[in-house]
Amino acid sequence: MAKRDFYEILGVNRDAPDDDIKKAYRKLAMKYHPDRNPDSKEAEDKFKEAKEAYEILSDEQKRAAYDQYGHAGVDPNVGGGGGQGFGGFGDAFGDIFGEIFGNAGGRGGGGRSGVYRGADLRYNLEVSLEEAARGTDTRIRIPTMEDCGTCEGSGAKPGTKPVTCTTCNGVGQVRMQQGFFSIQQTCPKCHGTGKMVKEPCQSCHGVGRVKGNKTLQVKIPSGIDEGDRIRLAGEGERGQGGGPAGDLYVQIHIKPHAVFQRDGDDLHCEMPIGFATAALGGEIEIPTLDGAAKIKIPAETQTGKVFRLRGKGIKGVRSAYPGDLMCHVVVETPVNLTAHQKTLLREFDDINLSDEASHSPRAKSWMDKMKDFFAG
C-alpha cells in the first residue's frame, strides 16, 4: 500500500504554519494514544502514522526535503540512510525478480531507473451551502515546487554543471552483497540521479527547485456534499526521476448556514410563529434556496410540527430528483409584554383553566398522569 501524504494524515494544507501542524498533531495524538485505546491495533497504527508525519513536518529541513522530493526525500531507505542492511528490501526484491523475469520493475514502477510516481495530495476547500447546491467555478492557490530560475533546475552554480556521481559512477544505484543475494538500492550520494553538484546554486542550495505557488481552476458540481472529493489528475506531488506526478484531491467542507441544515438531499429549518397564529391558523412566508415560499398554518398547530415542501431541497450529485425542505415550527412565547397584554393573557388563562380538558388537552392529560403517579 502506498504511503499516505503527511499533510493529509494531519488534515492540514501544504502551506499550513507550524502552529497549525502542532495543533493537528496534538488532536490526533490525544484521540489515538494507546493509553486511551487499549488493544486497538487501528488506533495504534493511526497514532504511529500521525507521529511520523509530525516528526517530518515539524522539522524545517525535513519538511523542505519532503516538499521537494516527497517520501523519497525523507525515507532513510532511499538516500543517505540506507547504507547497510536490508533497508531497501522492496528495491532488493524488485532487482532480484527483474533479473529473473527481465522486468524493469521495483517500487512504484521505479526499479533501478529511480523513476517514482509522486504522492497524491489533499486540499481542504470550504464552500457555502448555496455554492454546493448550485455548483460553481473557483480558483485555489496551492504551494508547489518549481525549477530554480537561477540554475534552470540543475542545482549547480551558474557557470558550472553537475558532474558524474563518484559513488555509483552515474548509474544512480549501488549494489550490495548480502549472503547469496545481490541487493541493489538507490545511491545514497546522488539520490538516484547519477549526478553530483560540487558548487551548489545559492538560490536553491543545490536542490534545483524552489518553493512557489500555482493557481488551479476547480469546477464544483451542483449537489456536492460534505466530505466529497474532486480529483485533479497530475496536480499532486511531482514524480521522482521523471516519474508521473500524483493527483490532487480537493476535499469539500460545507460552511455552516444561518438558516438551513443539510441532511443528505433534504434541508431543515426552524420557523418561529406567534401563539395566536398557531392557535387560529394563518399563512407564513419561509425562505428556500430558490426564494421565498408561503405555507398555510392550520389552527391549533403545536411546537415541533413539521411542514414538508417537496422538491425544495438539494439535488445531489448522484440523485435523480431534489430533496425536500422540512420546516420545523416553533411556537414563540411573547416577551417584553405591556401591562395591557399581561391583563389580557391572565383573562385568557382564567378562561382556559375553567375548561382545561377542552382548551389544553395535553396539559390536562399530563396532570392526570402526574396525579396517578404520586397516588400509586
JOQUI-V801597 format. One record per run of one state. SS is the DSSP state (2 for helix, 1 for strand, 0 for the rest). FROM is the first residue (numbers start at 1). TO is the last residue. Records with the same first field share a line. If there is no record, write none. Layout:
BEGIN
SS: FROM-TO / FROM-TO
END
This chain:
BEGIN
0: 1-5 / 11-17 / 33-40 / 58-59 / 74-88 / 102-106 / 110-110 / 114-115 / 117-120 / 128-128 / 135-135 / 148-155 / 157-162 / 165-172 / 179-180 / 187-194 / 197-199 / 201-208 / 221-228 / 233-239 / 241-247 / 255-260 / 264-265 / 281-281 / 289-290 / 298-305 / 310-324 / 333-338 / 355-355 / 360-360 / 376-376
2: 6-10 / 18-32 / 41-57 / 60-73 / 89-101 / 107-109 / 111-113 / 129-134 / 275-280 / 339-354 / 356-359 / 361-375
1: 116-116 / 121-127 / 136-147 / 156-156 / 163-164 / 173-178 / 181-186 / 195-196 / 200-200 / 209-220 / 229-232 / 240-240 / 248-254 / 261-263 / 266-274 / 282-288 / 291-297 / 306-309 / 325-332
END
